[in-house]
Amino acid sequence: MKLDFTTLDVFSSTRYTGNPVAIIPVPASAKETLTQTQKQSIASEFNLSEIVFLHLPTDPTSPERHIDIFTSHAEVPFAGHPTIGTSHYLLHTTKQNVTSLITKAGRIPIRLDPETQNVRAEIPHNFHQHAVTWSTPLNDLANPTCSIVNGMSFIMVELPTLSALAHTKTNLATNTYDATPLDEAWQNGLIGTLYFVSQGSDALGRRKYRTRMFGTREDPGTGSASSGLGCFLTANGATERFVFEQGVEMGRRNVIEVEVVRGEEEFREIKK
């Protein structure tokens, strides 16, 4: 079996910055023959933060596409930069008339912003803050753990200065893929650590933060963690519009815009 692939740098308009993702279109005829073991081997070979298997429908006019997202170690139900990268590939690169992606975490409506031509995606989620907290010598807080969906969880560590952010090096979770510290029924997927520093507000009134995220290694740009942080900040009284700048220390600057719309029983993230 031979499969083509495309790589894109997400959350950036500058070459060789942002967060790279590989998108592998899978013909409908190969969907049942491409095994999970093969997908994981391919993902490990790419050794990127995540890669996407984009399942092509038998009807090319279908407005939705099913995707599977893999890290180099495991399949995950949702991840931000693969979602945005795949949306850009469909709507901008190949100009397909697609209105939603179907992930293991749920349906994601996607569209191009008519003014900026940036991709916008409404992220499905089930935001949850766990009982477990984590300590670090970088601050004196009981740092909470939050899930944006069941299977994607992040320790939220607020730091006072960019100097403190520069000294972050590791995931506070000893094993990224050991979710047993989480609340019962949420012990799936992975746990990363997102460090963040407030940078005031921009001219549009959006709160700005500089961030770094560590799982098994540092990730240049993490859409799922940024969505989770947006929900966490909103739940604690912050404004509902955010700009997260990540990957600067790696030389791969990412700019992630998140808008949180809060209803009576749920959040909805709109990210681009």
C-alpha positions in Angstrom: 0.0 0.0 0.0 1.3 3.4 -1.0 -0.1 6.6 0.7 0.8 10.2 -0.1 1.2 12.8 2.6 1.4 16.6 3.0 3.1 18.5 5.8 2.0 21.9 7.0 3.2 24.3 9.6 0.2 25.2 11.8 -0.5 28.4 13.8 2.0 30.4 11.7 2.2 32.2 8.4 6.0 32.0 8.4 7.8 29.0 6.9 9.7 26.7 9.3 7.9 28.1 12.4 4.6 27.0 13.9 3.9 23.3 14.7 4.3 20.8 11.8 1.7 18.2 11.1 1.6 15.4 8.5 -1.7 14.7 6.8 -2.1 11.3 5.1 -5.2 10.9 2.9 -6.5 7.3 3.1 -8.7 6.2 0.2 -12.0 4.7 1.1 -10.9 1.3 -0.4 -8.0 1.2 2.2 -9.9 2.2 5.3 -10.5 -1.3 6.5 -7.1 -2.7 5.5 -5.0 0.0 7.2 -4.6 -1.3 10.7 -4.1 0.6 14.0 -0.7 -1.0 14.3 0.3 0.3 10.9 -1.0 3.8 11.7 1.0 3.8 14.9 4.1 2.7 13.1 3.7 5.4 10.5 3.2 8.0 13.3 6.3 6.9 15.1 8.2 7.1 11.8 7.2 10.7 11.3 8.0 11.5 15.0 6.0 14.7 15.0 3.8 15.9 17.8 0.8 14.4 15.9 -0.1 13.2 12.4 -3.5 12.8 10.8 -5.1 10.0 8.8 -7.7 11.7 6.7 -10.3 9.2 5.5 -11.6 10.0 2.1 -15.3 9.3 1.6 -16.7 7.2 -1.2 -18.8 10.2 -2.2 -16.3 13.1 -2.7 -19.1 15.7 -2.4 -19.7 14.7 1.2 -19.4 17.8 3.5 -17.7 15.9 6.3 -14.4 14.0 6.7 -13.4 11.5 9.4 -9.9 11.8 10.8 -7.7 9.8 13.2 -5.1 11.6 15.2 -1.9 9.9 16.4 1.1 11.0 18.4 4.3 9.1 18.1 3.1 6.9 21.0 -0.7 6.6 20.8 -4.0 7.6 19.2 -5.7 10.6 20.8 -9.3 11.7 20.5 -8.6 15.3 19.7 -5.6 17.6 19.2 -5.7 21.2 18.2 -2.9 21.7 15.6 -3.9 18.6 13.6 -7.5 19.8 13.5 -6.5 23.3 12.3 -3.9 21.9 9.9 -6.4 19.4 8.3 -9.0 22.2 8.1 -6.6 24.4 6.2 -5.6 21.6 3.9 -9.2 20.9 3.0 -10.6 24.4 2.8 -7.6 26.4 1.6 -4.9 24.1 0.1 -7.3 21.7 -1.8 -10.4 23.9 -1.7 -12.8 21.2 -0.9 -16.4 22.0 0.2 -16.1 20.5 3.7 -18.0 21.8 6.6 -17.0 19.5 9.5 -14.4 17.0 10.7 -15.4 13.9 12.6 -12.9 13.1 15.4 -13.0 10.5 18.2 -14.0 13.4 20.4 -16.9 14.5 18.2 -17.9 16.6 15.3 -16.0 19.8 14.6 -17.6 22.4 12.4 -15.0 24.2 10.3 -15.0 27.3 8.0 -12.8 30.0 6.6 -13.0 33.4 8.1 -14.3 35.6 5.2 -12.1 38.6 6.3 -8.8 36.9 7.2 -9.1 33.6 5.4 -7.9 32.0 8.6 -9.5 28.6 9.5 -12.0 28.7 12.4 -13.0 25.5 14.2 -15.7 25.0 16.9 -14.1 22.5 19.2 -16.1 19.8 20.9 -15.2 19.4 24.5 -16.2 18.2 27.9 -14.2 20.5 30.2 -13.4 19.0 33.6 -11.1 20.1 36.5 -9.7 17.2 38.5 -9.2 16.8 42.2 -5.4 16.2 41.8 -3.0 19.1 41.9 0.7 19.3 41.3 3.6 21.3 42.8 6.6 22.9 41.3 9.4 25.0 42.8 8.6 27.6 40.1 5.5 28.8 42.0 3.8 28.3 45.4 0.5 27.2 43.9 -1.5 23.9 43.9 -1.5 23.7 40.1 -4.7 22.2 38.8 -5.2 19.5 36.1 -7.9 20.1 33.5 -9.3 18.0 30.6 -10.6 19.6 27.4 -12.0 16.2 26.4 -11.7 12.8 28.1 -8.2 11.7 27.1 -6.5 15.1 26.7 -5.5 16.6 30.1 -3.1 19.3 31.1 -1.6 20.6 34.3 -2.1 24.4 34.3 0.9 26.2 35.8 0.8 30.0 36.1 4.2 31.7 36.4 4.9 35.3 37.3 7.5 36.2 34.6 9.0 35.3 31.3 12.2 34.6 33.1 10.5 31.9 35.1 8.9 30.5 31.9 12.4 30.3 30.4 13.4 27.9 33.2 10.6 25.3 32.5 12.0 22.1 31.2 9.7 19.1 32.0 6.2 17.7 32.3 5.2 17.6 36.0 3.4 14.3 35.3 6.1 11.6 35.6 4.6 9.6 32.7 2.8 11.5 30.0 0.7 8.4 29.1 -0.2 7.4 32.7 -3.6 9.0 33.4 -4.3 7.1 36.7 -3.9 10.3 38.9 -7.0 11.7 37.3 -10.6 11.4 38.5 -12.3 8.1 38.0 -13.8 7.7 34.5 -11.3 10.2 33.2 -8.2 8.0 33.4 -7.6 7.9 29.7 -5.1 9.4 27.2 -2.3 11.7 28.2 -1.3 14.4 30.7 0.9 17.3 29.7 2.0 20.4 31.6 1.1 23.9 30.2 3.1 26.8 31.7 1.7 30.3 31.1 2.5 33.9 31.8 0.1 36.8 31.5 1.1 39.5 29.0 -1.7 41.9 29.4 -4.3 42.7 26.7 -4.0 43.5 23.0 -5.8 46.4 21.1 -8.9 44.2 20.7 -9.2 43.5 24.4 -8.1 39.9 24.2 -6.0 38.6 27.0 -2.5 37.6 25.9 -0.4 34.8 27.4 3.0 33.3 26.6 3.0 29.5 27.0 5.1 26.4 26.9 3.8 22.8 26.9 5.7 19.7 27.8 4.5 16.1 27.3 7.1 13.5 26.4 9.0 16.5 25.0 8.2 20.2 24.4 5.5 20.9 21.8 5.8 24.0 19.7 2.1 24.8 19.5 -0.7 22.9 21.4 -4.3 23.8 20.4 -5.9 21.3 22.8 -3.9 22.7 25.8 -4.7 26.3 24.6 -8.4 25.4 24.4 -8.3 23.9 27.9 -6.5 27.0 29.3 -9.1 29.3 27.7 -11.8 27.3 29.5 -9.9 27.3 32.7 -9.3 31.1 32.7 -12.9 31.8 31.7 -14.2 29.5 34.5 -12.1 31.6 36.9 -13.4 34.9 35.8 -11.1 36.0 33.0 -12.2 37.5 29.7 -13.4 35.0 27.1 -11.1 36.0 24.2 -7.4 35.0 24.3 -4.2 35.0 22.3 -1.7 32.4 23.2 1.9 32.7 22.0 3.8 29.4 22.2 7.1 27.9 20.8 9.1 31.1 21.1 11.8 29.5 23.1 12.1 26.7 20.5 12.4 29.1 17.6 9.0 28.0 16.3 6.6 30.8 17.2 2.9 29.8 17.2 0.0 32.2 17.6 -3.2 30.5 18.8 -6.5 32.6 19.1 -9.2 31.1 21.3 -12.7 32.5 21.9 -14.7 30.8 24.7 -18.5 31.0 24.5 -20.0 30.0 27.8 -23.6 28.7 28.1 -25.4 27.4 31.1 -24.0 23.9 30.9 -21.1 24.1 28.5 -18.3 25.9 26.9 -17.6 26.2 23.2 -14.2 27.1 21.9 -13.8 28.8 18.6 -10.1 28.6 17.6 -8.1 29.7 14.6 
